Amino acid sequence: MKLVEELYEIYRGRIRGTDEDLDMIALSILEETTRDELMAIIEEMDIDELHYFIRLYIFETLKEKLTSDERSIISSGDKNIH
């Protein structure tokens, strides 16, 4: 993806690549990008990039939801014990 390649060139050697660094970069890009610009980025993706993009979105969203549900079950289970 063109955007990722450009970001890589900008930040190569400047950051360690921790989750926090990468999240900060992603959030700053999203704050400065309009919906139309985001859609243009998606439209530029080839089919493999689009599949990866959607797969990653589904994976991360489901993981977050399942983790949240698990915490909720544990939390409510703790209340019933006391």
GROMACS elastic network, one bead per residue, 0.5 to 0.9 nm:
[ bonds ]
;  ai    aj funct       b0    kb
    1     4     6  0.54813   500
    1     5     6  0.63610   500
    1     6     6  0.88013   500
    1    41     6  0.85782   500
    1    44     6  0.81933   500
    1    45     6  0.66211   500
    1    46     6  0.84865   500
    1    49     6  0.71256   500
    2     5     6  0.51490   500
    2     6     6  0.62217   500
    2     7     6  0.86715   500
    2    41     6  0.85009   500
    2    44     6  0.85643   500
    2    45     6  0.86565   500
    3     6     6  0.51428   500
    3     7     6  0.61652   500
    3     8     6  0.85104   500
    3    41     6  0.77982   500
    4     7     6  0.50528   500
    4     8     6  0.59678   500
    4     9     6  0.85941   500
    5     8     6  0.50360   500
    5     9     6  0.62879   500
    5    10     6  0.87159   500
    6     9     6  0.52098   500
    6    10     6  0.62949   500
    6    11     6  0.87634   500
    7    10     6  0.50437   500
    7    11     6  0.60855   500
    7    12     6  0.81304   500
    7    25     6  0.86518   500
    8    11     6  0.53713   500
    8    12     6  0.54777   500
    9    12     6  0.54253   500
    9    13     6  0.88837   500
   10    13     6  0.86958   500
   10    14     6  0.81798   500
   11    14     6  0.51271   500
   11    15     6  0.62162   500
   12    15     6  0.67490   500
   12    16     6  0.86713   500
   12    17     6  0.89506   500
   13    16     6  0.74837   500
   14    17     6  0.89862   500
   15    18     6  0.78946   500
   15    21     6  0.68452   500
   15    22     6  0.86634   500
   16    21     6  0.72842   500
   17    20     6  0.79487   500
   17    21     6  0.58772   500
   17    22     6  0.61077   500
   18    21     6  0.51831   500
   18    22     6  0.62662   500
   18    23     6  0.84795   500
   19    22     6  0.52062   500
   19    23     6  0.59110   500
   19    24     6  0.84742   500
   20    23     6  0.51013   500
   20    24     6  0.60898   500
   20    25     6  0.86715   500
   21    24     6  0.52210   500
   21    25     6  0.63677   500
   21    26     6  0.87339   500
   22    25     6  0.51384   500
   22    26     6  0.61486   500
   22    27     6  0.85682   500
   23    26     6  0.50746   500
   23    27     6  0.60259   500
   23    28     6  0.85033   500
   24    27     6  0.52008   500
   24    28     6  0.61183   500
   24    29     6  0.86201   500
   25    28     6  0.52201   500
   25    29     6  0.62355   500
   25    30     6  0.86942   500
   26    29     6  0.51877   500
   26    30     6  0.62361   500
   26    31     6  0.86927   500
   27    30     6  0.50736   500
   27    31     6  0.61270   500
   27    32     6  0.87686   500
   28    31     6  0.51508   500
   28    32     6  0.65188   500
   28    33     6  0.87944   500
   29    32     6  0.53883   500
   29    33     6  0.62129   500
   30    33     6  0.50925   500
   30    34     6  0.77961   500
   30    38     6  0.83456   500
   31    34     6  0.80814   500
   33    36     6  0.81799   500
   33    37     6  0.60663   500
   33    38     6  0.66458   500
   34    37     6  0.51409   500
   34    38     6  0.62913   500
   34    39     6  0.86598   500
   35    38     6  0.50232   500
   35    39     6  0.61408   500
   35    40     6  0.85889   500
   36    39     6  0.50442   500
   36    40     6  0.61724   500
   36    41     6  0.87144   500
   37    40     6  0.50148   500
   37    41     6  0.63433   500
   37    42     6  0.87655   500
   38    41     6  0.51110   500
   38    42     6  0.63800   500
   38    43     6  0.86768   500
   39    42     6  0.50220   500
   39    43     6  0.60854   500
   39    44     6  0.86588   500
   40    44     6  0.62762   500
   40    45     6  0.89435   500
   41    44     6  0.52388   500
   41    45     6  0.67734   500
   42    45     6  0.53469   500
   42    46     6  0.87260   500
   42    49     6  0.88574   500
   42    50     6  0.71910   500
   42    53     6  0.88970   500
   43    46     6  0.80542   500
   43    50     6  0.87278   500
   45    48     6  0.78039   500
   45    49     6  0.55457   500
   45    50     6  0.57805   500
   46    49     6  0.53950   500
   46    50     6  0.62111   500
   46    51     6  0.87037   500
   47    50     6  0.50151   500
   47    51     6  0.60752   500
   47    52     6  0.85430   500
   48    51     6  0.51194   500
   48    52     6  0.61587   500
   48    53     6  0.85233   500
   49    52     6  0.50577   500
   49    53     6  0.59902   500
   49    54     6  0.86145   500
   50    54     6  0.61591   500
   50    55     6  0.83971   500
   51    54     6  0.52851   500
   51    55     6  0.59214   500
   51    56     6  0.84512   500
   52    55     6  0.50173   500
   52    56     6  0.59620   500
   52    57     6  0.84586   500
   53    56     6  0.52961   500
   53    57     6  0.62186   500
   53    58     6  0.87315   500
   54    57     6  0.50189   500
   54    58     6  0.61398   500
   54    59     6  0.84764   500
   55    58     6  0.51889   500
   55    59     6  0.59983   500
   55    60     6  0.85623   500
   56    59     6  0.50090   500
   56    60     6  0.59984   500
   56    61     6  0.83269   500
   57    60     6  0.53832   500
   57    61     6  0.59582   500
   57    62     6  0.84110   500
   58    61     6  0.52359   500
   58    62     6  0.59490   500
   58    63     6  0.83574   500
   59    62     6  0.53843   500
   59    63     6  0.60401   500
   59    64     6  0.86051   500
   60    63     6  0.50444   500
   60    64     6  0.60883   500
   60    65     6  0.85688   500
   61    64     6  0.51741   500
   61    65     6  0.61604   500
   61    66     6  0.85913   500
   62    65     6  0.50247   500
   62    66     6  0.59777   500
   62    67     6  0.83693   500
   63    66     6  0.52201   500
   63    67     6  0.59945   500
   63    68     6  0.84373   500
   64    67     6  0.51520   500
   64    68     6  0.60380   500
   64    69     6  0.85766   500
   65    68     6  0.50573   500
   65    69     6  0.61211   500
   65    70     6  0.85281   500
   66    69     6  0.50216   500
   66    70     6  0.60198   500
   66    71     6  0.85757   500
   67    70     6  0.50028   500
   67    71     6  0.61898   500
   67    72     6  0.85566   500
   68    71     6  0.51619   500
   68    72     6  0.61805   500
   68    73     6  0.86987   500
   69    73     6  0.61626   500
   69    74     6  0.85999   500
   70    73     6  0.51422   500
   70    74     6  0.61918   500
   70    75     6  0.84697   500
   71    74     6  0.51098   500
   71    75     6  0.59284   500
   71    76     6  0.85265   500
   72    75     6  0.50047   500
   72    76     6  0.60808   500
   72    77     6  0.83569   500
   73    76     6  0.52178   500
   73    77     6  0.59225   500
   73    78     6  0.85569   500
   74    78     6  0.61681   500
   74    79     6  0.88175   500
   75    78     6  0.52043   500
   75    79     6  0.66367   500
   76    79     6  0.51546   500
   76    80     6  0.65558   500
   76    81     6  0.89558   500
   77    80     6  0.52363   500
   77    81     6  0.64879   500
   78    81     6  0.52517   500
   78    82     6  0.69068   500
   79    82     6  0.57133   500
